Amino acid sequence: MDVEVVRAKIKQAIHRVAGIEVAAISDTASYETDLGLDSLSILEIAVELENQFKFHASDEELSSIHTVQDAVALITKKVGVEVA
C-alpha cells in the first residue's frame, strides 16, 4: 500500500461520514473551517481510519489532525506505508 491509497481511503471515509464528494476534498482543506466537520464527525472519521488501517492513535495525535495531509502523515508513520 502506498501513500496515494492512504489518501484515497481517508477521503472516502470523510465522504461516508459527512457526505462530501471526494473530488471536493483537498489535501490541505481544514476539517472544521473548509469542510464544515464538527468534532463528532472528525471522531467518527478517526475511528473508521483506525479500524481500517489497524492502528491506535493517542488523543494527542488525534487532536493534531486538522487536514487530510495531517491524517496521511500520521497513518504513514503508524503503519509504515511506503512513500512514493
C-alpha positions in Angstrom: 0.0 0.0 0.0 1.3 3.4 -0.9 0.6 6.9 0.3 -1.9 7.6 -2.6 -4.0 4.6 -1.4 -4.0 6.0 2.1 -5.0 9.4 0.9 -7.9 8.0 -1.2 -9.2 5.9 1.8 -9.1 9.0 4.1 -11.1 10.9 1.6 -13.6 8.0 1.2 -14.0 7.9 5.0 -14.8 11.7 5.0 -17.3 11.1 2.2 -19.0 8.2 4.1 -19.3 10.2 7.3 -20.0 13.7 6.1 -21.4 13.2 2.5 -18.8 15.5 1.0 -17.8 14.5 -2.6 -14.3 13.0 -2.7 -13.3 15.3 -5.6 -14.2 18.4 -3.4 -11.8 17.3 -0.6 -8.3 18.8 -1.0 -5.3 17.6 1.0 -5.0 20.9 2.8 -8.6 21.6 3.5 -9.3 22.2 7.2 -11.7 19.6 8.5 -13.6 22.3 10.5 -13.2 25.5 8.5 -13.2 24.3 4.9 -15.2 21.1 5.2 -17.5 22.1 8.0 -17.0 19.0 10.1 -17.9 19.0 13.8 -15.9 17.2 16.5 -18.2 14.2 16.4 -17.8 13.8 12.6 -14.0 14.1 13.0 -14.0 11.4 15.7 -16.1 9.1 13.5 -13.6 9.5 10.7 -10.7 8.9 13.0 -12.2 5.7 14.4 -13.0 4.4 11.0 -9.4 5.0 9.9 -8.0 3.4 13.0 -10.1 0.3 12.2 -9.4 0.3 8.5 -5.6 0.7 8.9 -5.4 -1.3 12.2 -3.6 1.2 14.4 -4.3 3.2 17.5 -3.7 6.9 17.8 -3.4 8.7 21.1 -5.7 11.6 22.0 -2.8 13.9 21.5 -2.1 12.5 18.0 -5.8 12.7 17.0 -6.0 16.3 18.2 -3.2 17.2 15.9 -5.1 16.1 12.7 -6.7 19.1 11.0 -6.4 18.1 7.3 -6.2 15.1 5.0 -2.5 15.8 4.8 -2.2 15.6 8.6 -4.0 12.2 8.6 -1.8 10.9 5.8 1.3 11.8 7.8 0.0 10.1 11.0 -1.1 6.9 9.2 2.1 6.6 7.2 4.1 7.0 10.4 1.9 4.5 12.3 1.7 1.7 9.8 4.9 2.2 7.8 3.3 3.0 4.4 5.7 3.4 1.5 6.0 6.9 0.3 6.2 7.0 -3.5 
